[in-house]
Every structure is written in C-alpha cells, then in structure tokens.
Amino acid sequence: MSNKFIDGIKHVIIEDDDPKPEGQTQTHPQPQPHTEAAPVVAVPVAPASTDSGAYQTMSRQPMSEETEHCYQRILAKTNFEATQVFATIHKYLDPLAAIPSLDERTKFKTAVVQAKAQEGLSQEKILATFDGLKVALQNEQESFAASAEATKQREITDRQKKVQDVTDAIAQKQKEIAQLQQRLSEVTTELVAAQGKIQRAESQFTIAAQRRALEIDQEKAKYLSLLQG
C-alpha cells in the first residue's frame, strides 16, 4: 500500500460530507496503544485525488541498500497496514472491490460508514491511529539516538581516551628517555675523564719505573766497580 493511499485516507476523512457544526471544536483523543494485527493483504486502492491540494506526498528519494534496510525496520514499527484500524477498514472495503460502478472514494467512505455502524470505528479513531504512529516513530528516533550515543561512547569516546592515554605515556617515556640521554652524556664524560686519569697515571708510573730501573743499574755498576778495585 502506497503512502498516497494512506494520505488519501486522511484526505477523505477530513473532507467528510457531514462536517461538524461551525464553531464546534473537534477533540482528538490521545493516541492509545494498539495491538498490532497480523499483516493484512490489501486490495490495491487508487489514491484519492490531489486536485484540491489538501495534501502533498513526499517524493521518494533513492536510498542506498543500508538506508533502505533502516527504513524497512522503521516501517515495520510504524506501518498503518499492520494496525487494527486498517484491518477493520479493509474488512468492509475489500468486498466492495467487486462493485465496479463505485469509485474508490465512495467505496472507502461506504466501508468507513459500515465499520462505524458495526464496530464503532470513528474518524477520531482513524486519525488517532496516525497520531499513534507518529508517537511510535518519535519513540524509535529517541531509542536510536540513545543507542547511537551509547555506541559513540563505547566505540569513539573510549577509544579517544585510550589514544590520549597512550599519547601521554609516549610523552612521559620521551621525557624519561631525554633524562636518560642526559645522564648517559654525563656518565660518558665521567668515563672519559676517568680513562684519561688512569692512562696518565699508568704512563707516569711506567716512566718513573723505567727511570728507577736505570738508576738501580747505574748504582749496581758503581758498587761493582768499587768492589773490584
């Protein structure tokens, strides 16, 4: 069933041949929860004429496969064809399809009159059903918004925090590395100084030892000469 048919239902109801007296305020009851009936296979009905300009049907934009899937999920929870009101209307409308002399508008209004007489189906109940569908759609939007926010918190915000934590850890490690590099430079300087000091000491000791060895040899030669003289 197309959106044009649903809009046509509203159009026909609003332009009922038996309007309320002028000045009388029509009160629409608050949408009541309704039990979704099993899907009803409806006989295609031509949309009501739009010549009066009473309503406009939004042109359907091309949707991606993912968007279409999302739309179908929303439609399943806000489908007028799945309501008891729709089933009640078609209970009386479908048999009229066999009467070709009646136009679609007359068939519909006749079905509504019969449904009102037999089951108490009123204009208010029909319009309230659409109000209920809008409430259901709003609930779906709010539910999705809450779910999206929770997903964002779980999938994005938490990961952003983890990224920041890792970034901070890297910065801390880089600071520690810089401190270690500074300490390495200091220790290297100390090492070079110590090595130079030891090398100088070894060199000085070697020179002193060689000098003393030469002096001992000279003294030995002196006393050897005295002993032999």
C-alpha positions in Angstrom: 0.0 0.0 0.0 1.5 3.3 -1.0 1.9 6.4 1.1 -0.6 8.1 -1.3 -3.3 5.8 -0.2 -2.7 6.5 3.4 -2.7 10.2 2.7 -5.9 9.6 0.8 -7.5 8.1 3.8 -6.7 11.3 5.8 -7.9 13.4 2.9 -11.3 11.7 2.7 -11.8 11.7 6.4 -11.0 15.4 6.7 -13.4 16.3 3.9 -16.2 14.2 5.3 -19.6 15.1 3.8 -21.0 15.5 7.3 -18.8 18.1 8.9 -19.2 19.3 12.5 -21.2 22.5 13.0 -19.2 25.7 12.7 -17.6 26.8 15.9 -17.6 23.3 17.5 -14.1 22.2 18.4 -13.2 18.7 17.5 -11.2 17.0 20.2 -8.8 14.3 19.1 -8.3 11.6 21.8 -4.7 10.9 22.9 -3.2 8.0 20.9 -3.8 4.8 22.7 -1.5 1.8 22.5 -2.8 -0.6 19.9 -2.1 -4.3 19.4 -0.5 -4.9 16.0 -2.6 -7.2 14.0 -1.1 -9.8 11.6 -0.2 -8.2 8.3 -3.3 -7.8 6.1 -3.1 -8.4 2.4 -5.0 -5.4 1.0 -6.6 -5.0 -2.4 -4.8 -2.1 -4.2 -6.8 1.0 -4.0 -6.2 4.1 -6.2 -5.0 7.1 -4.2 -7.5 9.9 -3.6 -7.4 12.8 -6.0 -4.9 15.5 -5.1 -6.6 18.2 -7.2 -7.8 20.0 -4.1 -4.2 20.5 -2.9 -5.3 19.3 0.6 -2.2 17.2 0.9 1.1 16.5 -0.8 3.0 13.3 -1.0 6.8 13.5 -0.5 8.7 12.2 -3.5 10.7 9.1 -2.6 14.4 9.7 -2.8 16.7 7.0 -4.0 18.2 5.2 -0.9 21.2 3.0 -0.5 20.8 -0.6 0.5 21.7 0.2 4.1 19.3 3.2 4.2 16.5 1.1 2.7 17.1 -1.6 5.3 16.9 1.0 8.1 13.8 2.4 6.5 12.1 -1.0 6.4 12.9 -1.5 10.1 11.2 1.8 10.9 8.3 1.0 8.6 7.7 -2.3 10.4 7.1 -0.5 13.6 5.1 2.4 12.2 3.1 0.6 9.5 -0.6 1.7 9.2 -1.3 -1.6 7.4 -0.3 -3.5 10.5 -2.9 -1.7 12.7 -6.3 -2.9 13.8 -7.9 0.2 12.2 -6.5 -0.7 8.8 -7.7 -4.3 9.2 -11.2 -3.1 10.2 -11.4 -0.7 7.2 -10.5 -3.4 4.8 -12.9 -5.9 6.4 -15.6 -3.7 4.8 -13.6 -2.2 1.9 -12.4 -5.4 0.3 -15.8 -6.8 -0.5 -16.7 -3.5 -2.3 -14.0 -4.2 -4.9 -16.5 -6.4 -6.7 -18.7 -3.4 -7.4 -17.1 -1.6 -10.4 -19.8 1.1 -10.5 -18.5 2.6 -7.3 -15.4 4.9 -7.5 -12.7 4.4 -4.9 -13.7 7.4 -2.8 -17.2 6.1 -2.5 -16.1 2.6 -1.7 -13.8 3.9 1.1 -16.5 6.2 2.6 -19.0 3.4 2.4 -16.6 1.0 4.2 -15.9 3.5 6.9 -19.7 4.1 7.4 -20.2 0.3 7.7 -17.2 0.0 10.1 -18.6 2.8 12.2 -22.1 1.2 12.4 -20.8 -2.3 13.0 -17.7 -1.8 15.1 -17.7 1.8 16.3 -14.9 2.8 14.1 -14.9 6.6 14.0 -12.9 9.4 12.3 -11.2 10.2 15.5 -10.0 6.6 16.0 -8.6 6.5 12.4 -6.8 9.8 12.8 -5.6 8.9 16.3 -4.0 5.8 14.8 -1.8 8.0 12.6 -1.0 10.1 15.7 0.0 6.9 17.4 2.2 6.0 14.5 3.9 9.4 14.9 4.4 8.7 18.6 5.9 5.3 17.7 8.2 7.0 15.2 9.3 9.5 17.8 10.0 6.7 20.2 12.1 5.0 17.6 14.0 8.2 17.0 14.7 8.6 20.7 15.7 5.0 21.1 18.1 5.2 18.1 19.5 8.5 19.5 20.2 6.8 22.9 21.7 3.8 21.2 23.8 5.9 18.9 25.1 7.9 21.9 25.9 4.7 23.8 27.7 3.3 20.7 29.6 6.6 20.3 30.6 6.4 24.0 31.8 2.8 23.6 33.3 3.0 20.1 34.6 6.5 19.9 34.9 8.3 23.2 36.5 5.4 25.0 39.0 5.0 22.1 39.8 8.7 22.1 40.6 8.4 25.8 42.8 5.4 25.1 44.6 7.3 22.3 45.2 10.2 24.7 46.4 7.8 27.4 48.9 6.2 25.0 50.0 9.7 23.8 50.6 10.8 27.3 52.5 7.6 28.0 54.7 8.2 25.0 55.3 11.8 26.1 56.3 10.5 29.5 58.6 7.9 28.0 60.2 10.5 25.8 60.8 12.7 28.8 62.4 9.8 30.6 64.5 9.0 27.5 65.7 12.6 27.4 66.6 12.4 31.1 68.4 9.1 30.5 70.2 10.6 27.5 71.4 13.5 29.6 72.5 11.0 32.3 74.3 9.0 29.6 76.1 12.1 28.4 77.2 12.9 32.0 78.4 9.3 32.7 80.2 9.2 29.4 82.1 12.4 30.3 83.0 10.9 33.6 84.2 7.8 31.9 86.4 9.6 29.5 87.8 11.7 32.4 88.5 8.5 34.4 90.1 6.7 31.5 92.4 9.7 30.9 93.3 9.9 34.5 94.2 6.2 34.6 96.1 6.4 31.4 98.2 9.4 32.7 98.8 7.5 35.9 99.9 4.4 34.0 102.2 6.5 31.8 103.7 8.4 34.7 104.3 5.1 36.6 105.9 3.5 33.6 108.3 6.4 33.1 109.1 6.6 36.8 109.7 2.8 37.0 112.0 2.9 33.9 113.9 5.8 35.5 114.3 3.9 38.7 115.4 0.7 37.0 118.1 2.7 35.1 119.2 4.3 38.4 119.5 0.9 40.1 121.5 -0.5 37.2 123.8 2.5 37.4 124.3 2.2 41.2 124.9 -1.5 40.8 127.6 -0.8 38.2 129.2 1.7 40.6 129.4 -0.6 43.5 130.5 -3.4 41.3 133.4 -1.2 40.2 134.3 -0.4 43.8 134.3 -4.0 44.8 136.6 -5.0 42.1 139.1 -2.1 42.6 
